[in-house]
């Protein structure tokens, strides 16, 4: 006889502020489930998890827990008041003698159990809450963004713990690699309803796209049927009034059905404009060193960053990634060595602490009060990449509704704060993007769009992130900071860095596909062909994709210029298009010559 599920929600309805979050929602969590809970920012993922944890009471419906099942919830903002140290808080639910479980979790998650709660940072609080949950080991764990504020080593430790747990868990995360490695089923919350698929996150996007495609087909069919029935009603109802009242009522039902179809929330209309080109040299560092409180951040580090490079900085928390970034951008002076910045640099900075957002300002004032963004004499407009735009309209492009624009920034979720900061950055023209942990709290669709924008960005990107998948899809070079002042350059993204590092240490490398070079990892080739260095070999593999992108851009520009009236009606646009075409053609010629030279050397 089948056992009852661990958790069952039936016909759950919940309303906040007059708007329904859920209506008639059902879901089941079975013993041993490893489930991804996915959905857009603002779709109600965290709220649903709190309903599952019985921390939020639904307006109607039922929540049933199998008798004897303990449910544990990791809060993004844990209440640690009343405890002197983080360790006391984490051990508060354990029996006497089990405190060692907190010590084990603290070692893996990298926080000090003796740290005082009064001075603990948000990240330390979250790690203590996660340690508390792991130490208590309930039968069902509810994990809301557990990887935020964890470095890659701690994420790998947590991944290993969850892989080997016998408990069921439901997991909200923006980290694709983490979700792919751990989940075997997916709960998708979309417009107040929850769908379930018995496959892990790796199959989610194909399932989502197929579902949306079927919805679009059904919506189109319904629109055609309504149009046909409405035409009949106008043309034939007067001759057959009594016999066809049922058909008229059916038409009303069709229209009601169409009205009840909730349109999907569109993707944020994010865009980047690099403005004027920077010089070819963006940053050059020569033998720089830095020490803080006796700790060496970097020692004799050199790097040349050219226009168009996408450099990822990786390493454990506290190793000094942000400090190195600040030295390379001129915000902080090194103790030794020299940093030279290139010409015509326009930097935009995404700060991991969101310090550029004043929590007391409204979203409206946050956009219009900043120097250089507001339109002179108009308090309701902002300059967006050189063009005036109404502040409400611009915020709507980033998925904020009118009811939010007068609300204080502090009322926003983590994902909404990230989107607001992106809105501020993307309103400006910039040719160097400095992104310190930009992926925290963003949903999968927004991450996809951000990755596409960074890939196509005609400027330079400096990125600090613990998101392995995002690094793989964006970075062309990785700076690995491994402690004791060591910072090493590796071509490619996270997977390439891992393979090359293992090969350098003499460890047998398992060949894995890489997103950076058409499915082949750098280690898959084992040794660079011919006389090519690793950097040259990576460049050889990268060039075909670059040439393909340039060819596609040339086609687009050529199509745009094919309008015979463009020169007379829009001479400025025509001139810009001409310049863009000449520039891309020159870049394509140079890329082809470089590819042929490298290919010739590799063949020898």
Order of alpha helices (4+ residues) and beta strands (2+ residues): beta-beta-beta-alpha-beta-beta-alpha-alpha-alpha-beta-alpha-beta-alpha-beta-beta-alpha-alpha-beta-beta-beta-alpha-beta-beta-alpha-beta-beta-beta-alpha-alpha-beta-alpha-beta-alpha-beta-beta-alpha-alpha-alpha-alpha
